[in-house]
Amino acid sequence: MAKKKESLVVASKIKAYIKSKGMMTSADALETVSDKVYCLLDKAAERTKANRRSTVKPQDL
């Protein structure tokens, strides 16, 4: 069984932001947001390596 990834997002902050838009947040939405962040960071790391750097910069995102 695959190990579950640690969440990279602050649930209360996401819920508060969505609430400020007059909506509610489902629990599984938070997991999906974290998955999207993992994907974004993985792609940024790949781009950084491709550019022969070891520091992720804003343009990598």
Secondary structure, 3 states (H helix, E strand, C coil): CCCCCCCCCCHHHHHHHHHHCCCCCCHHHHHHHHHHHHHHHHHHHHHHHHCCCCCCCHHHC
